[in-house]
Amino acid sequence: ALPILTVLSPKEVERCRQIEQNLNISTMAELGLSIHGERETGADVRSANVTAVMALSNILKSSLGPQGLDKMLVDDIGDVTITNDGATILKQLEVEHPAAKVLVELANLQDSEVGDGTTSVVIIAAELLKRANELVKNNIHPTTIIAGYRIAMRESIKYIQENLSLKVDALEADTLLNIAKTSLSSKFIGSESDIFTKIIVDAVKAVKIVNAQGKAKYPVNQINVLKSHGQSSQQSVLIPNGYAIQMMRASQEMPTSVTNAKIALLDFD
């Protein structure tokens, strides 16, 4: 038998491809492999991202600063959390939008690296995205906007270092206490900041190190914080020129305190 050659028009070829694609989709659906979703691109996605980010920013705006308002958060099991700390608020929220999740991760990173400014970074990032979206609507390419933001970042850092930054050694004790009190205002010990601000400032000064170049460094990781139950937070103390280890007595017959004790340091491999 001779082979039969059939010549199809471009429309018929496209129709055959659509039929084949529909058959493949039907086969995948029968096997449970079908992916039902929607694909969005362009301006719609940018607008949705900016809307989600600004919604998250508006939640935190009212809690910014020492005079910020507290938020009452209730989870699924009824536990109530009252705070104005940005990282704590974002941890309690169930954020599903991908762009908003980026801000949540940004706040967590700021909290772990610096310990303060979580609300500020979220508000600033959201405002930058909002202004960038307006520039994109004016037919400015996103790459150009990002390059402009990077130039502005370098100039801002340069200006802050030259005109706004001060060395810690040049600051008075009252200024250091006020800085620590501002950082503690959004924490759960903010009501007892008078006690903890002095402890914090003295602890940071105690770990001061001056290198060969004469520059002072303050390695915060060398400050050891011990948590003990049974007493109030107002009874917290700083042990200057010493080191504390969380240990328990092996027996109730052992003394609770030893004056001028001899300590043996043993190293076991």
Secondary structure as UniProt FT lines:
FT   HELIX           10..30
FT   TURN            31..32
FT   HELIX           43..61
FT   TURN            62..63
FT   TURN            66..67
FT   STRAND          71..74
FT   TURN            76..77
FT   STRAND          80..83
FT   HELIX           86..92
FT   HELIX           98..113
FT   HELIX           118..137
FT   TURN            138..139
FT   HELIX           142..159
FT   HELIX           160..164
FT   HELIX           168..170
FT   HELIX           173..184
FT   TURN            185..186
FT   TURN            188..189
FT   HELIX           190..192
FT   HELIX           193..206
FT   STRAND          209..210
FT   TURN            212..213
FT   STRAND          216..217
FT   HELIX           220..222
FT   HELIX           233..235
FT   TURN            240..241
FT   TURN            252..253
FT   TURN            259..260
//
